[in-house]
Amino acid sequence: MLWPFNHFRKPRLAPGTIEAIYGMIVTQAREPIFYRDLGAPDTVNGRFDLLLLHLWLLLRRLRTVQGATELSQALFDRFCEDMDDNLREMGVGDQTVPKRMRAFGEAFYGRVQAYDQAMDGGGEALAAAICKNILNGAGMDQARQLAAYARATEADLGRTGEAALLGASFKFPPAFREGVTP
């Protein structure tokens, strides 16, 4: 389990690894195709939900990697720091930040559970979870395309070597490939 506020201990990962991987997650989540062609709202909430989807995909893969617990925790901590920084940048007051961070944590764990169950359940379950969480309940066709992308990304990350994952020397696959297009 990933624990919020575990950032008090220093990770023993190579310098820059966390920033590099988190940067890849953020960059992938900001791909215009998700917003332009697949109906993800280009809003704070929409960007948050796509960030969570990509973070979940990578953390799901890291669960299968021996010795990746520290990396997973460090990525989660970086995500929390990013959310805190964004709240403060948007002008959210010091007294409100902890409540909002708690809401982010609940959203993260709720989506992880929903996506894990849906991915393991197969069929339309992942598309339904994506439709609900990312597309606000509208656009099942687009949700199916996002679910196909998530499955293709999971497969791609599954073929990525453990050393590449731990060393930040991998790339997310293109937002869409032949056969998986909007």
C-alpha positions, 0 to 999 in steps of 0.5 A: 500500500502506498502511504501519504506523508511517507516523504520524510525518508529519503529514497535511495533511487538514482537522482532524477529518476522520480522526476523523469518518470513523473514527468513522463506521466504528466506529459503523456496525460497532457497529450492533446488527443485525449482532450481533442478527440476522446472527450476528456474534459480539458479542465483541472478535473479532466487533467487530474483524472488522466494523470491518475489513469497514467499513474495507475497504469505505471504503478500497476506494472510496478507491482510486478517488479521485484524491488519496485516498492520504493519507486512506487512510493516515491512516485506516489509521494511526488504526485502528492507534492505536485497536487499540493503545489498546484493547489497552492498555485491556484490560491487555495488557502493553507487551511483548505489544502489538507481537506483537498489533499484528503479528497485527492487521496480518496479519488486516487484510491477509489479509482485504483480500486475501480480500474483494477477490478475493471481491468481484471474483470474484462469486457466493458467494465474498464470502459464503464469505469473510465466513462464514469471517472474521466468522461463524467458519465457521457461518451461510452464510445470514447470511453471504449477507445480510452479503455483500449488505449489503457489495455494497450498501454498495460501490455506495452508496459508489461513488455518493458524490462524491469531495469528500464522501468526502474531506471526511467529509460522507458517511454509510454506508447503513443496515445494511439496506434494503428487499430486503436484510433479515435 
